[in-house]
């Protein structure tokens, strides 16, 4: 996961805000702290070719999630 990443942050009233670019290490930190979760939409120009997809579709991101949230992994 070495790329610049974007994610959609859902607001209080249900709207979404694009956040980024953030580094791979910042993304890992947000995953470990639960800011970015399996249903969060992610995009990267190099890893997803600009396509938005749920974090649970990105294996390396899910590996980070499963290690830091073992009881919440599906």
Buried (B, 14 or more C-beta within 10 A) or exposed (E): BEBBBBBBBEEEEEEEEEBBBBBBEBBBBBBBEEBBBBEBBBBBEEBBEEEEBBBBEBEEBBEBBBEBBEEEEE
